Amino acid sequence: MTRINSFILKMQVWKDTRGQDLIEYALMAGFVAVAAGAIMPGVATSISTIFSKIASVMTAAAATS
């Protein structure tokens, strides 16, 4: 019976799409930032700084996990 329950739980996880919207918005914000950096070179340095900070925070978070 536990095999059936675990199978059902795994299938529910595959169908779960609650976090999908957040990922899509994050990707869209990244694309807009890259496009803004390409169009306005003055903004490119600040965008680069922001992405560098995000990358360092994510690296530190991955190291602690």
Contacts in CASP RR format, 6 or more apart in sequence:
PFRMAT RR
TARGET T0000
AUTHOR 0000-0000-0000
METHOD contacts of the structure
MODEL  1
MTRINSFILKMQVWKDTRGQDLIEYALMAGFVAVAAGAIMPGVATSISTI
FSKIASVMTAAAATS
33 47 0 8 1.000
33 50 0 8 1.000
33 51 0 8 1.000
34 47 0 8 1.000
36 43 0 8 1.000
36 47 0 8 1.000
37 43 0 8 1.000
37 44 0 8 1.000
37 47 0 8 1.000
38 44 0 8 1.000
END
